[in-house]
């Protein structure tokens, strides 16, 4: 295949979207085009030895890359993918806006429509300290302009793939386009199941507002006989630690191996965010650990209530506490948790993604 892969950026530790990118590149080895990348952060990763094709933003100081957001549309449009007949974008920001000709096929794996231009605009402004006065007004105008560009360039995509039904609904809402759901690959082979559990709950996340770790931490003040471990770091860590009751322990950022160990031994994994998919709850189930999660977003599609965990209806302490108390009276089969996690394996992603691309590409090339 004469194909190119477009990804927003590669600047930090490998996460969910980078895992999808790696899987796509393994299936369809192709040049990777991106806004910018951090070679140091990619050291010893899958991408370390690959040749990446960045935009002009690569020449600017990397540490300020988030401040270049107004330049992202221009930068993505100037990437030259004209020699390729197939464009595969992995997009959570602007990658889907790559310029294409009618004789090119563009398939977009959409992790999410650009959240800070749509439903998380206010959270973004607050986290960037742009939530007051003239700075807020200017930043909001930029984001509204970005929203218009985002919707306009959705026509550049011939076929959308969404990483969950939740995201497919947002693609329909914001772009007016249908999307096929192919769940992202989870490394279920790495997370071996374990039946024996210890007497603690676990949550893990980047400590930022929209992950709602505050809700989980503060809830444990009402259940002092229970223990909670919190894995992760971020701008809210100091504030959360100051408010935390004695039965909550912050472990900071942990290695992948240590995260697995804590997932395997926890009696339940707690989740309060509205996520597009939510890989951590699936990784928890892969270790045989049940999940207590909000009944919204991707976790609504991955957790089986009463079988592999519990889903609580409202993003409130009261709702979460009720679920925790209900959980204490139930038993869960770790083998069933593992079987459910395997529905989101890398092998399943590979089969579905490869089939989808070939089914679209071959007729396109015949009719071109």
Secondary structure, DSSP 8 states (H G I E B T S, - for coil): --EEEEES-B-SS--HHHHHHHHHHHHS--EEEES-B-TTTTTTSTTTTS-EEE-GGGGS-GGGGGGGGGGHHHHHHTS--TT-SEEEEEESSSGGG----TTSEEEEEES-S-GGGTTTHHHHHHHTT--SHHHHHHHHHHHHHHHHHHHHGGGG-SEEEESSHHHHHHHHHHH---EEE----B-TTTS-------S-EEEE---SGGGTHHHHHHHTTS-TTS-EEEE---TTHHHHHHH--TTEEEEES--HHHHHHHHHH-SEEEE-S--SS-HHHHHHHHTT--EEEESSTTHHHH--BTTTEEEESSSSHHHHHHHHHHHTT----HHHHHHHHGGGBHHHHHHHHHHHHHHHHHHHHHH-
